[in-house]
Amino acid sequence: MIAGPTASGKTSIAIELAKKLGAEIISADSRQVYKEMSIGTAKPTVKEMQGIPHHFIGNVSIKEKYDVGIYEREVLGFLEKYYQKNKYAILVGGTGLYINAVLYGLDKFPDVDEEVKLKLIEEYHEKGIEYLQNELKKVDLKYYSTVDKNNAHRMIRALSVYRQSGMPYSSFLDKIKPKREFEPIKILLDTPREILYQRINDRVDDMLKQGLEYEARDLYRFKHLKALQTVGYKELFKYFDGNLAREEAIDLLKQNTRRYAKRQMTWFRNKGEWNVFDSKNVEEIFDFIINT
């Protein structure tokens, strides 16, 4: 597992390791799975892949239903066949939920009635995010202390489970997970913050040169879809809506990407033990893998 925040160099490291290990690459990115989203999700190009087979990139449409449960089943099915002929596979990405689903399985939650979800969404729109924060703090302090408090979707999810079941969302987390038929070697790429933030700014500039604005305009009519409620597109949609000037949208895109990278690193550091390496040390990472 090669994990790390956006712009940390995961793709290039994974490709170099794949060459050395004779491995193929599985993407653990919840947005690169969509075929219509390329520039804004930083999909590796055919040239960048350097002949290494990549899987779970551009394999579904933004119009299709796709979630972490489907991803988990499909990746495990792929690996079952893959390991009959191969020793190593490289899972690479920054979507923590997708990574955990493959390595350890998903937590099981009760089904929630649509009316419960809709009521919470209505309350959020009427009363704001502070209302969700206060409600969650009252009923589930444990989850409240770890959740991203600016992420309304996650708080609505947790509150909906509580209202449906009468039990805190946190009580369904971290149950005994199914055993996997592979042994994960977890590598986390660590990049000094100032370097990472500069890479992010440069990457956004490069994306714009590659045509990100045109890609976003082409997808604008689908902006209501869940797949497009993501950094890289939603800021440009605000510009297209006339709510932001172009330069403001670009500055916000960079700012939100930096914030996202910070949240990614917080998530990884709080989730289990990782072997941390500088993103420049390919040989050191390779030696660690083959000697583990």
Helices and strands as residue ranges (DSSP letters): E 2-3, H 10-21, E 24-27, H 46-49, E 54-55, H 68-82, E 89-93, H 96-104, H 114-127, H 129-139, H 141-144, H 152-165, G 169-172, E 187-190, H 193-210, H 212-219, G 220-222, G 226-228, H 234-240, H 246-270, E 275-278, H 282-290
